[in-house]
């Protein structure tokens, strides 16, 4: 196959990929840079057909690529698509969505681990999301403090579901565990609760992971548990 035939085959395949219609000599002359006559194009197309690279589905139709034509195109003539920028832009968008989902999965798995270690609520903010994941609420609400005070229990649920993200956002956190014990100035619902918090970072984005429970929680045990799980998040 000479250079002109290679260029012709490439043009036919590119057009057929785009339109799914047989490609004729007239269309090729209109859309590609061929400084030859229509008769020459038809002759070259006939040669490519004889060599098995093209097929004419009907007598009056143009040509379409064969499997052999596609193979030689892919192996020797294919160039980056003119839509490469759009492809790369779409890839970058989907890649970021992929990593955000992975980030969320990691955070959820971390609080699931923490919730199995402590008899309190384990929670974490999620980078890129205005929300808080939490687990272990049922265990916490079985504690005597909440069993005897349904209003306190409902206040904790309200904080977890609607307000905790805003509260955490306003706190100055670092990699140390911080303690907020009966902090009514943060939220009235906290006056009979304690919150332990620390910061983690994933792919340059910060989040917070913590434990919420009654004032009577085991601070020493919970501190070790929170540190271990937070370090697990930080280590990736």
Number of C-alpha atoms within 10 A of each C-alpha: 10 7 8 12 15 16 15 21 26 22 17 26 23 17 19 16 12 9 10 11 13 19 21 19 20 14 14 17 15 9 10 13 11 15 9 9 12 16 11 13 21 16 13 17 24 17 15 21 18 11 13 14 22 24 21 18 11 9 7 8 13 20 27 24 25 15 13 13 21 18 14 15 19 12 8 11 13 14 9 7 10 8 9 10 11 11 12 11 12 12 12 12 11 12 12 12 12 11 12 18 13 12 19 17 12 17 26 21 14 20 25 18 15 27 22 13 15 20 22 25 24 29 27 27 25 24 21 13 11 10 17 22 18 21 20 21 20 11 14 22 24 14 17 10 18 18 13 12 11 12 12 20 19 14 14 23 16 13 17 19 13 11 15 19 20 13 11 19 13 9 11 9 17 13 15 13 17 17 16 16 17 18 16 13 9 14 14 14 20 23 17 18 21 19 21 19 25 22 23 25 17 17 11 8 11 15 21 23 28 28 29 26 28 22 17 11 18 13 15 8 11 20 19 12 18 25 19 13 22 27 14 13 18 14 10 9
